[in-house]
Amino acid sequence: MTKLVFSPPGPDSPGYLKRVRQALVFSKNISSEKPSPEMIDEMVEFLAQYVTEPKEHANKIAALWLASEKEFTMLLRAITGEPEGVENPTSADRLNAEK
């Protein structure tokens, strides 16, 4: 399985409101009864910008498609910062600790 390392932006990263708005739109839409395939594609592309491993864009997308529902939820929450203390499920520190 491909190792997926996700690095959400920090509190000092520019574009906070734009990122949070987009993540909230995705969170709301994914919770709806009928999320569209196009919305899912957009969400995968959105999250890919925060994937640091693998390096190639196509591999980032492929790795995200293999993520679980729980991982996707956690990744979106990591971007919005809600709730506090959400652990990044694919952080390099966590992955190294599991070895």
VONUVEX-137343 format. One line per field, with one value per atom (N, C-alpha, C): x, y, z; residue in three letters; atom name; residue number from 1. Coordinates in Angstrom, 3 decimals. Example, Ala and Ser with C-alpha at 12.3 -4.5 7.8 and 13.67 -1.06 7.14 Angstrom:
# residues 2
east 13.190,12.300,13.200,12.850,13.670,12.900
north -5.690,-4.500,-3.300,-2.250,-1.060,0.030
up 7.800,7.800,7.800,7.080,7.140,7.870
fiti ALA,ALA,ALA,SER,SER,SER
kelo N,CA,C,N,CA,C
guse 1,1,1,2,2,2
//
This chain:
# residues 99
east 0.844,0.000,0.883,0.490,1.229,1.143,2.293,2.322,1.807,0.855,0.250,0.615,1.363,1.720,1.026,0.260,-0.586,-0.111,0.171,0.634,-0.309,-1.298,-2.216,-1.488,-1.999,-1.357,-1.453,-0.470,-0.456,-1.252,-1.333,-2.125,-1.577,-0.311,0.275,0.287,-0.247,-0.278,-1.324,-0.966,-1.942,-3.080,-4.208,-5.356,-6.266,-6.189,-6.952,-8.453,-9.067,-10.521,-10.944,-10.165,-10.483,-10.428,-9.370,-9.227,-10.352,-10.634,-11.671,-13.026,-13.308,-14.592,-14.744,-13.703,-13.780,-13.922,-13.159,-13.251,-14.633,-15.215,-16.559,-17.612,-17.460,-18.378,-18.304,-17.081,-16.924,-17.524,-17.257,-17.792,-19.316,-19.923,-21.379,-21.921,-21.298,-21.776,-21.585,-20.486,-20.234,-21.229,-21.738,-22.723,-24.135,-24.327,-25.663,-25.997,-27.227,-27.687,-27.101,-26.832,-26.371,-25.218,-24.014,-22.887,-22.639,-22.274,-22.080,-20.668,-20.524,-19.196,-18.231,-18.742,-17.911,-17.397,-18.238,-17.827,-16.735,-16.847,-15.831,-14.506,-14.571,-13.362,-12.708,-13.513,-12.994,-12.358,-12.965,-12.431,-11.072,-10.947,-9.674,-8.596,-8.927,-7.971,-7.596,-8.570,-8.335,-7.368,-7.615,-6.766,-5.375,-5.250,-3.957,-2.904,-3.330,-2.351,-1.649,-2.206,-1.606,-0.893,-0.854,-0.140,1.329,2.218,3.647,4.336,3.671,4.205,3.045,2.990,3.991,4.146,5.181,5.517,4.738,4.600,3.930,2.431,1.866,0.440,-0.448,-0.175,-1.008,-0.954,0.202,0.335,-0.359,-0.358,-1.093,-2.583,-3.093,-4.510,-4.832,-3.984,-4.211,-4.214,-3.304,-3.240,-4.480,-4.947,-6.161,-7.374,-7.451,-8.591,-8.627,-7.506,-7.442,-7.699,-7.842,-8.067,-9.453,-9.549,-10.831,-11.719,-12.975,-13.899,-13.411,-12.960,-12.449,-11.245,-10.344,-9.173,-9.571,-10.516,-10.973,-11.583,-12.400,-13.016,-11.949,-10.975,-9.902,-9.053,-8.827,-8.054,-8.784,-10.073,-10.855,-10.862,-11.005,-10.994,-9.629,-8.570,-7.230,-7.072,-7.702,-7.622,-8.468,-9.660,-10.516,-10.100,-9.354,-8.943,-10.036,-11.086,-12.205,-12.329,-12.546,-12.344,-10.865,-10.545,-9.162,-8.601,-7.335,-6.663,-6.873,-7.427,-7.602,-6.223,-5.910,-4.611,-4.592,-3.528,-3.331,-3.118,-4.019,-3.917,-2.740,-2.116,-1.015,0.247,0.359,1.543,2.796,3.900,5.167,5.526,5.269,5.568,4.773,3.505,2.664,3.105,3.382,3.810,5.122,6.053,7.322,7.152,6.234,5.981,5.390,4.655,3.996,4.957,6.139,7.105,7.781
north -1.191,0.000,1.247,2.251,3.496,4.266,4.760,5.580,6.972,7.454,8.763,9.653,10.722,11.678,12.988,13.485,14.662,15.742,16.936,18.051,19.236,19.347,20.482,21.785,22.881,24.170,24.545,25.294,25.751,27.030,27.500,28.702,29.973,29.976,31.150,31.064,29.987,29.827,30.752,31.467,32.351,31.568,32.212,31.595,30.815,31.094,30.348,30.309,31.460,31.494,30.737,30.857,30.139,28.622,28.156,26.723,26.216,26.953,26.520,26.504,27.514,27.550,26.332,26.026,24.888,23.576,23.421,22.206,22.070,23.174,23.127,22.774,23.299,22.944,21.446,20.920,19.476,18.676,19.101,18.378,18.348,19.492,19.570,18.688,18.764,17.997,16.496,16.099,14.674,14.089,14.923,14.478,14.432,15.043,15.044,13.640,13.449,12.131,11.713,12.680,12.336,13.232,13.001,13.791,13.411,14.378,14.100,13.553,12.781,12.301,13.461,14.536,15.698,16.337,16.383,16.944,16.088,14.782,13.882,14.104,14.240,14.517,15.819,16.856,18.150,18.030,17.238,17.058,16.364,15.349,14.641,15.606,16.411,17.398,18.417,18.876,19.835,19.255,18.027,17.405,17.093,16.837,16.472,17.554,18.806,19.882,19.824,19.073,18.953,17.618,16.790,15.522,15.801,15.393,15.596,14.323,13.206,11.929,11.039,10.512,10.521,11.909,12.090,13.399,13.729,12.773,13.028,13.202,14.167,14.476,13.256,12.530,11.354,10.321,10.169,9.222,9.729,11.051,11.635,11.320,11.537,11.283,9.807,8.937,7.499,7.104,7.653,7.335,7.841,9.019,9.557,8.698,8.176,7.318,6.056,5.672,4.471,4.753,6.025,6.388,5.922,5.654,5.243,6.471,6.225,7.321,8.070,7.326,7.942,8.836,8.358,9.163,10.440,10.351,11.545,12.550,12.075,12.959,13.635,12.864,13.427,14.423,14.155,15.074,16.407,16.360,17.602,18.362,17.644,18.300,18.897,18.250,18.789,20.133,20.279,21.547,22.629,22.274,23.279,23.595,22.677,22.888,22.522,21.875,21.493,19.996,19.429,20.002,20.061,20.808,20.927,19.567,19.394,18.173,16.990,17.186,16.071,15.659,14.396,13.890,13.666,14.101,13.869,12.366,11.660,10.202,9.732,10.632,10.217,11.019,11.577,12.377,11.516,12.121,11.394,10.856,11.642,11.190,9.940,9.924,8.771,7.541,7.741,6.632,6.034,6.892,6.404,5.691,6.150,5.521,4.126,3.910,2.628,1.567,1.977,1.015,0.214
up 0.000,0.000,0.000,-0.726,-0.818,0.488,0.933,2.140,1.784,2.561,2.344,3.517,3.237,4.274,3.932,4.886,4.707,5.662,5.140,5.962,5.798,6.693,6.577,6.880,6.351,6.588,8.069,8.521,9.908,10.086,11.315,11.605,10.962,10.565,9.932,8.407,7.846,6.393,5.785,4.704,4.058,3.418,3.244,2.582,3.507,4.799,5.798,5.492,5.279,5.078,3.823,2.767,1.529,1.758,2.447,2.740,3.625,4.681,5.617,4.939,4.139,3.428,2.535,1.764,0.846,1.621,2.700,3.506,4.136,4.575,5.158,4.116,2.905,1.810,1.554,1.483,1.259,2.409,3.634,4.803,4.783,4.455,4.389,3.270,2.100,0.955,1.129,1.750,1.932,2.939,3.836,4.826,4.262,3.094,2.492,2.010,1.684,1.250,-0.089,-0.963,-2.305,-2.754,-2.227,-2.750,-4.211,-5.027,-6.453,-6.710,-7.774,-8.150,-8.422,-9.009,-9.293,-8.001,-6.981,-5.700,-5.068,-5.179,-4.644,-5.390,-6.711,-7.497,-7.045,-6.832,-6.374,-4.994,-4.121,-2.776,-2.819,-3.662,-3.794,-4.312,-5.305,-5.829,-4.755,-4.000,-2.921,-1.893,-1.458,-0.445,-0.977,-2.272,-2.856,-2.654,-2.582,-2.412,-1.062,-0.108,1.217,1.426,0.387,0.459,0.131,1.035,0.813,0.350,0.538,0.065,-0.302,-1.494,-2.559,-3.179,-3.964,-4.539,-5.817,-6.722,-7.999,-7.798,-8.516,-8.366,-8.617,-9.678,-9.998,-8.872,-8.257,-7.145,-5.887,-5.694,-4.569,-4.713,-5.922,-6.192,-5.975,-6.488,-6.333,-4.861,-4.082,-2.652,-1.920,-2.285,-1.642,-1.964,-3.181,-3.543,-2.690,-2.127,-1.294,0.189,0.544,1.949,2.410,3.697,4.278,4.521,4.803,5.132,6.360,7.348,8.582,8.277,7.422,7.068,6.338,5.392,4.691,5.659,6.571,7.562,8.402,8.830,9.649,8.864,7.589,6.769,6.612,6.353,6.247,7.565,8.662,9.974,10.289,9.852,10.071,9.361,8.199,7.460,8.123,8.578,9.192,10.621,11.227,12.608,13.594,13.140,14.002,14.082,15.183,16.508,16.848,17.883,18.328,18.675,18.380,18.779,17.865,16.678,15.753,15.273,15.450,15.036,13.536,12.903,11.475,11.293,10.603,10.502,9.669,8.937,8.069,8.344,9.534,9.842,9.820,9.440,9.389,10.772,11.825,13.190,13.547,13.219,13.529,12.734,11.458,10.631,11.135,11.538,12.062,13.396,14.221,15.527,15.375,14.273,14.058,13.521,13.113,12.534,13.614
fiti MET,MET,MET,THR,THR,THR,LYS,LYS,LYS,LEU,LEU,LEU,VAL,VAL,VAL,PHE,PHE,PHE,SER,SER,SER,PRO,PRO,PRO,PRO,PRO,PRO,GLY,GLY,GLY,PRO,PRO,PRO,ASP,ASP,ASP,SER,SER,SER,PRO,PRO,PRO,GLY,GLY,GLY,TYR,TYR,TYR,LEU,LEU,LEU,LYS,LYS,LYS,ARG,ARG,ARG,VAL,VAL,VAL,ARG,ARG,ARG,GLN,GLN,GLN,ALA,ALA,ALA,LEU,LEU,LEU,VAL,VAL,VAL,PHE,PHE,PHE,SER,SER,SER,LYS,LYS,LYS,ASN,ASN,ASN,ILE,ILE,ILE,SER,SER,SER,SER,SER,SER,GLU,GLU,GLU,LYS,LYS,LYS,PRO,PRO,PRO,SER,SER,SER,PRO,PRO,PRO,GLU,GLU,GLU,MET,MET,MET,ILE,ILE,ILE,ASP,ASP,ASP,GLU,GLU,GLU,MET,MET,MET,VAL,VAL,VAL,GLU,GLU,GLU,PHE,PHE,PHE,LEU,LEU,LEU,ALA,ALA,ALA,GLN,GLN,GLN,TYR,TYR,TYR,VAL,VAL,VAL,THR,THR,THR,GLU,GLU,GLU,PRO,PRO,PRO,LYS,LYS,LYS,GLU,GLU,GLU,HIS,HIS,HIS,ALA,ALA,ALA,ASN,ASN,ASN,LYS,LYS,LYS,ILE,ILE,ILE,ALA,ALA,ALA,ALA,ALA,ALA,LEU,LEU,LEU,TRP,TRP,TRP,LEU,LEU,LEU,ALA,ALA,ALA,SER,SER,SER,GLU,GLU,GLU,LYS,LYS,LYS,GLU,GLU,GLU,PHE,PHE,PHE,THR,THR,THR,MET,MET,MET,LEU,LEU,LEU,LEU,LEU,LEU,ARG,ARG,ARG,ALA,ALA,ALA,ILE,ILE,ILE,THR,THR,THR,GLY,GLY,GLY,GLU,GLU,GLU,PRO,PRO,PRO,GLU,GLU,GLU,GLY,GLY,GLY,VAL,VAL,VAL,GLU,GLU,GLU,ASN,ASN,ASN,PRO,PRO,PRO,THR,THR,THR,SER,SER,SER,ALA,ALA,ALA,ASP,ASP,ASP,ARG,ARG,ARG,LEU,LEU,LEU,ASN,ASN,ASN,ALA,ALA,ALA,GLU,GLU,GLU,LYS,LYS,LYS
kelo N,CA,C,N,CA,C,N,CA,C,N,CA,C,N,CA,C,N,CA,C,N,CA,C,N,CA,C,N,CA,C,N,CA,C,N,CA,C,N,CA,C,N,CA,C,N,CA,C,N,CA,C,N,CA,C,N,CA,C,N,CA,C,N,CA,C,N,CA,C,N,CA,C,N,CA,C,N,CA,C,N,CA,C,N,CA,C,N,CA,C,N,CA,C,N,CA,C,N,CA,C,N,CA,C,N,CA,C,N,CA,C,N,CA,C,N,CA,C,N,CA,C,N,CA,C,N,CA,C,N,CA,C,N,CA,C,N,CA,C,N,CA,C,N,CA,C,N,CA,C,N,CA,C,N,CA,C,N,CA,C,N,CA,C,N,CA,C,N,CA,C,N,CA,C,N,CA,C,N,CA,C,N,CA,C,N,CA,C,N,CA,C,N,CA,C,N,CA,C,N,CA,C,N,CA,C,N,CA,C,N,CA,C,N,CA,C,N,CA,C,N,CA,C,N,CA,C,N,CA,C,N,CA,C,N,CA,C,N,CA,C,N,CA,C,N,CA,C,N,CA,C,N,CA,C,N,CA,C,N,CA,C,N,CA,C,N,CA,C,N,CA,C,N,CA,C,N,CA,C,N,CA,C,N,CA,C,N,CA,C,N,CA,C,N,CA,C,N,CA,C,N,CA,C,N,CA,C,N,CA,C,N,CA,C,N,CA,C,N,CA,C,N,CA,C,N,CA,C,N,CA,C,N,CA,C,N,CA,C,N,CA,C,N,CA,C
guse 1,1,1,2,2,2,3,3,3,4,4,4,5,5,5,6,6,6,7,7,7,8,8,8,9,9,9,10,10,10,11,11,11,12,12,12,13,13,13,14,14,14,15,15,15,16,16,16,17,17,17,18,18,18,19,19,19,20,20,20,21,21,21,22,22,22,23,23,23,24,24,24,25,25,25,26,26,26,27,27,27,28,28,28,29,29,29,30,30,30,31,31,31,32,32,32,33,33,33,34,34,34,35,35,35,36,36,36,37,37,37,38,38,38,39,39,39,40,40,40,41,41,41,42,42,42,43,43,43,44,44,44,45,45,45,46,46,46,47,47,47,48,48,48,49,49,49,50,50,50,51,51,51,52,52,52,53,53,53,54,54,54,55,55,55,56,56,56,57,57,57,58,58,58,59,59,59,60,60,60,61,61,61,62,62,62,63,63,63,64,64,64,65,65,65,66,66,66,67,67,67,68,68,68,69,69,69,70,70,70,71,71,71,72,72,72,73,73,73,74,74,74,75,75,75,76,76,76,77,77,77,78,78,78,79,79,79,80,80,80,81,81,81,82,82,82,83,83,83,84,84,84,85,85,85,86,86,86,87,87,87,88,88,88,89,89,89,90,90,90,91,91,91,92,92,92,93,93,93,94,94,94,95,95,95,96,96,96,97,97,97,98,98,98,99,99,99
//
